[in-house]
Amino acid sequence: MKNDSTLPYWALVDQATISATRFLIAVIVGKYGSDAELGLYAAGFGLLVTIVGFQESLITTPYTFCTTQLDKLRQLSFAGSALTFVLIYLSIVTLLLGGAAAALWYFGVNGDFVPILLALALITPTSLLREFTRRWLFAHLRIRIATLLDGLFSAVTLALLLTLVWLDAVSALLALLITGLSSAVIVLCAFQFRRSFKLQRDGMRADFAQKLSFGKWAAGASLLTATMMYFSPWYLIATQGDAAAGLYAACLTLVLLANPLLLGLSGILAPIAARAFSEEGKLGVRRIVTKYLLIVTALLVGFAGFLSLTGDTLLGIVFDASYQGNQYTINILALAMIGIGINFILANGLYALGHPRQDLYAAALGLSVTSLLAWLTQPNNPAQMANCFASGVVAMAIYRIVVFGLFVRK
C-alpha cells in the first residue's frame, strides 16, 4: 500500500468529489436562492470549516504523524483514543453553538444568522464524525475507500438539493441541514470499521498528552487560518450586508475550483511526508516538499491565468449576470490561491519535521496582516476585501518559506 503509485490520483479524485459538491451547493444556493442566502451559507459554512479544521489539527493531524511509529496492536488503542477525543470535542462544540444561537436570539443580534447557528448545532456531530472517518482512512492510506464514501456523500447531498430546486425551496438553512443528513449516512457506513478502534482507559491520558503536545500548535494554526479564510465574508456581512458578502463568496467559489488539486495533494502529502521523515530524515522531507511545491505552484499559476481570461464570464454562466463586473476580485483571489497552495505544502513539511509551532506563528501573521489592513483601509466592496486577504496570504507564505528553509539546512 505504501508503494502504490496510484494513491495521489485517488486522493485527487476524492478531493475533486468533495470540492465539486461544495461548489455545486454554493451555485445552487446562489442561483436558486439569492445572493443574500449565498452570503449566509458562506458565513455558516466558513464557521463549520473552522470547527472541522480545529478537530483535524488537534486530533487527526497528530494521529496521522504519530500512528506510523506504533505497532498494529498499539494503533488500535491509539485510534480508539482519537475517536473518544472526537466525541468529547463534538459534544462541546454542539453545546457552544446552541448557546451562541440562544444568546443572539435573546439579544436580537443579526436575526438572520440565528437559524444558521441552530443548523450548525444540529449538523456538527455527524459532520465531524464523517470528517474524522475520512482523515483516519487517509492516515492509513485507505484512500480508495475514502473516495467511495465521499462519492456517496456527494450523491445523497446533490439529490436532496435538486429536490429543493424542484420544490422551489432552496435556502442556506436547508442546504446546511442536508449536508448534516448526508454525513449521517456516511457515519452509518463507517460503522464497519469498528474493529479498528479499541476503546480502553489505560494509556488514554498518555495519548491525550501526546496529541495535545503536537496538536495544540496545529489546532491554533488551523483555527487562525480558517478564520482568516472566512474573515472576508464575515467582515462584509457586518459592514456592507449580505449582498456584498454574496458577491465575494461567488468570486471565491470560482477560485476554489482549484481545491481538488490543492487539498487532494495536501491530504496525501501528510502521511507521505511523515513516512519520509521516519525513513530518510530532513532530506527526505525536503525532497518530498520540493517536488509537491513545484507541481502545485505550476498548476495554480496556470489556473490563475485561465481565470484572468474567463472569470467574469464564468460568474455570469455559473450564477447570473448580476454577479458580473468582479473580474478584479477574481484575479486577486486567484493569485492568493497560489500563495495558499505554497502555504499548504510547507505546513505539511513543518509538521513532518516536528515544528507545528512555526505553523501557528505563520497563521497568526497572516490573520494579523489581513485584519490590520481591513481596519486601516475600511474595505467597502469585495475587491478591496480581496486585497486585504491576498496580503495576508503572501505574509504567511514568506514566513513559512524562510522557516522551512532554515530547518532543513540545520
Secondary structure, DSSP 8 states (H G I E B T S, - for coil): -TT-TTHHHHHHHHHHHHHHHHHHHHHHHHHHT-HHHHHHHHHHHHHHHHHHHHHIIIIIHHHHHHHTTS-HHHHHHHHHHHHHHHHHHHHHHHHHHHHHHHHHHHHT--GGGHHHHHHHHHHHHHHHHHHHHHHHHHHTT-HHHHHHHHHHHHHHHHHHHHHHHHHT---HHHHHHHHHHHHHHHHHHGGGGGGG----STTHHHHHHHHHHHHHHHHHHHHHHHHHHHHHHHHHHHHT-HHHHHHHHHHHHHHGGGHHHHHHHHHHHHHHHHHHHHHHTHHHHHHHHHHHHHHHHHHHHHHHHHHHHHHHHHHHHHS-GGG-S-HHHHHHHHHHHHHHHHHHHHHHHHHHTT-HHHHHHHHHHHHHHHHHHHHHH---SHHHHHHHHHHHHHHHHHHHHHHHHHHHH-
